[in-house]
Amino acid sequence: MKLIYKITVRLLIILFVLLAAWAVFFYFTAKNEMKEEVQEAVENYSEYVLEHSSSPEEALANLQNENVIYRVEIDNEDVGESIIQSIIILYLALLLSILIINIIVYYRSMRPLYGLLKWLDNYVIGGENAELKNDTNIKEFYKLNEAVKRQTERTEKAFSEQKQFIGNASHEMQTPIAVCRNRLEMLMEGENLTEEQLGEIYKIQHTLTHIVKLNKTLLFLTKIDNGQFPDTQEVKIGVLVDGLVDDFQEAFSYKNITVSVDKKDEFVVRMNETLALALVSNLLKNAFVHNEEGGEIDVCIDKSAIEIKNAGGDRSLDQEKIFCRFYQGAKKEGSTGLGLAIIDAICKMYKLQVSYSFDKGKHVFCVMRGV
């Protein structure tokens, strides 16, 4: 609930109770006052009758006249009903006017806060952001604006240093890793190595290859998080699927995996083409790596989503952790545990929705347009 509405509701409850108490008090006070006025009017009338009567008997007969007393009582009841109606009308009008005035005052007073919130909603770290123009003479809002400016400046500085560090670290790591791999290759060419030593060198090379792959994947994921893929265009997901299925056909054949593509309509998304390729590629790689020998991969594409099903295991994965970095339901050789994290990061960047489910012994991943 918005702040202004929450304040209004609280104010409405308080005013309702206070004005109701005031209305009850006013009603009984006015009623008692009216009774006193009626009694005083009757007494004055009695004195008038006594003064203008020729005899006591005539005065008594006039005072006991039922028509006069009845008329006085009817007037008293009419006045009471009029008071109640007037109180109700006055109560509602007063309550409504107080609420309208308070809403206007609160809204005008909170305008700097709404301006700041709107600016923060449109703010993108590392992007081209408009300058915060939120002039106000309210001390608290002025301090809040200044605090937000200082925080965004620190965030931008940390973001810039982070990108520079990641780029430098990635570049610096590649060089020693390449040197180590080259030296190992030269060592393997030696004639004095035993078969056991060659096996150990091969294991080291395999580990270095995994480190290189992990380094590139982490760097790619960080670039996604930092928004370093600004260029966008209309991308046809179905076309990417057709091309990647052909590229991966040899790998699929190695495990006797059958791939079927059901393209009901073209799924077109406006996004960076490199990231679109990475999204589809990681979906297919995940379906391949975590599939079983002789399994199946079913791809279904329509106008608003792409769905990929694959066999592999008889239990559902942890839906709360599956898109976390380095999470692996079952450790697979060659897997970095970052494929689904990359899919999730790309979907969040372009406001797509990615979901996982387990249906009839198959793992189902679906990427659809955000609602």
Secondary structure in CASP SS format (residue, H / E / C, confidence):
PFRMAT SS
TARGET T0000
AUTHOR 0000-0000-0000
METHOD secondary structure of the structure
MODEL  1
M C 1.00
K C 1.00
L H 1.00
I H 1.00
Y H 1.00
K H 1.00
I H 1.00
T H 1.00
V H 1.00
R H 1.00
L H 1.00
L H 1.00
I H 1.00
I H 1.00
L H 1.00
F H 1.00
V H 1.00
L H 1.00
L H 1.00
A H 1.00
A H 1.00
W H 1.00
A H 1.00
V H 1.00
F H 1.00
F H 1.00
Y H 1.00
F H 1.00
T H 1.00
A H 1.00
K H 1.00
N H 1.00
E H 1.00
M H 1.00
K H 1.00
E H 1.00
E H 1.00
V H 1.00
Q H 1.00
E H 1.00
A H 1.00
V H 1.00
E H 1.00
N H 1.00
Y H 1.00
S H 1.00
E H 1.00
Y H 1.00
V H 1.00
L H 1.00
E H 1.00
H H 1.00
S C 1.00
S C 1.00
S C 1.00
P H 1.00
E H 1.00
E H 1.00
A H 1.00
L H 1.00
A H 1.00
N H 1.00
L H 1.00
Q C 1.00
N C 1.00
E H 1.00
N H 1.00
V H 1.00
I H 1.00
Y H 1.00
R H 1.00
V H 1.00
E H 1.00
I H 1.00
D H 1.00
N H 1.00
E H 1.00
D H 1.00
V H 1.00
G H 1.00
E H 1.00
S H 1.00
I H 1.00
I H 1.00
Q H 1.00
S H 1.00
I H 1.00
I H 1.00
I H 1.00
L H 1.00
Y H 1.00
L H 1.00
A H 1.00
L H 1.00
L H 1.00
L H 1.00
S H 1.00
I H 1.00
L H 1.00
I H 1.00
I H 1.00
N H 1.00
I H 1.00
I H 1.00
V H 1.00
Y H 1.00
Y H 1.00
R H 1.00
S H 1.00
M H 1.00
R H 1.00
P H 1.00
L H 1.00
Y H 1.00
G H 1.00
L H 1.00
L H 1.00
K H 1.00
W H 1.00
L H 1.00
D H 1.00
N C 1.00
Y C 1.00
V C 1.00
I C 1.00
G C 1.00
G C 1.00
E C 1.00
N C 1.00
A C 1.00
E C 1.00
L C 1.00
K C 1.00
N C 1.00
D C 1.00
T C 1.00
N C 1.00
I C 1.00
K H 1.00
E H 1.00
F H 1.00
Y H 1.00
K H 1.00
L H 1.00
N H 1.00
E H 1.00
A H 1.00
V H 1.00
K H 1.00
R H 1.00
Q H 1.00
T H 1.00
E H 1.00
R H 1.00
T H 1.00
E H 1.00
K H 1.00
A H 1.00
F H 1.00
S H 1.00
E H 1.00
Q H 1.00
K H 1.00
Q H 1.00
F H 1.00
I H 1.00
G H 1.00
N H 1.00
A H 1.00
S H 1.00
H H 1.00
E H 1.00
M H 1.00
Q H 1.00
T H 1.00
P H 1.00
I H 1.00
A H 1.00
V H 1.00
C H 1.00
R H 1.00
N H 1.00
R H 1.00
L H 1.00
E H 1.00
M H 1.00
L H 1.00
M H 1.00
E C 1.00
G C 1.00
E C 1.00
N C 1.00
L C 1.00
T C 1.00
E H 1.00
E H 1.00
Q H 1.00
L H 1.00
G H 1.00
E H 1.00
I H 1.00
Y H 1.00
K H 1.00
I H 1.00
Q H 1.00
H H 1.00
T H 1.00
L H 1.00
T H 1.00
H H 1.00
I H 1.00
V H 1.00
K H 1.00
L H 1.00
N H 1.00
K H 1.00
T H 1.00
L H 1.00
L H 1.00
F H 1.00
L H 1.00
T H 1.00
K H 1.00
I H 1.00
D H 1.00
N C 1.00
G C 1.00
Q C 1.00
F C 1.00
P C 1.00
D C 1.00
T C 1.00
Q E 1.00
E E 1.00
V E 1.00
K E 1.00
I H 1.00
G H 1.00
V H 1.00
L H 1.00
V H 1.00
D H 1.00
G H 1.00
L H 1.00
V H 1.00
D H 1.00
D H 1.00
F C 1.00
Q H 1.00
E H 1.00
A H 1.00
F H 1.00
S H 1.00
Y H 1.00
K C 1.00
N C 1.00
I C 1.00
T E 1.00
V E 1.00
S E 1.00
V E 1.00
D E 1.00
K E 1.00
K C 1.00
D C 1.00
E C 1.00
F C 1.00
V E 1.00
V E 1.00
R E 1.00
M E 1.00
N C 1.00
E H 1.00
T H 1.00
L H 1.00
A H 1.00
L H 1.00
A H 1.00
L H 1.00
V H 1.00
S H 1.00
N H 1.00
L H 1.00
L H 1.00
K H 1.00
N H 1.00
A H 1.00
F H 1.00
V H 1.00
H C 1.00
N C 1.00
E C 1.00
E C 1.00
G C 1.00
G C 1.00
E E 1.00
I E 1.00
D E 1.00
V E 1.00
C E 1.00
I E 1.00
D C 1.00
K C 1.00
S C 1.00
A E 1.00
I E 1.00
E E 1.00
I E 1.00
K E 1.00
N E 1.00
A E 1.00
G C 1.00
G C 1.00
D C 1.00
R C 1.00
S C 1.00
L C 1.00
D C 1.00
Q C 1.00
E C 1.00
K C 1.00
I C 1.00
F C 1.00
C C 1.00
R C 1.00
F C 1.00
Y C 1.00
Q C 1.00
G C 1.00
A C 1.00
K C 1.00
K C 1.00
E C 1.00
G C 1.00
S C 1.00
T C 1.00
G C 1.00
L C 1.00
G H 1.00
L H 1.00
A H 1.00
I H 1.00
I H 1.00
D H 1.00
A H 1.00
I H 1.00
C H 1.00
K H 1.00
M H 1.00
Y C 1.00
K C 1.00
L E 1.00
Q E 1.00
V E 1.00
S E 1.00
Y E 1.00
S E 1.00
F E 1.00
D E 1.00
K C 1.00
G C 1.00
K E 1.00
H E 1.00
V E 1.00
F E 1.00
C E 1.00
V E 1.00
M E 1.00
R E 1.00
G C 1.00
V C 1.00
END
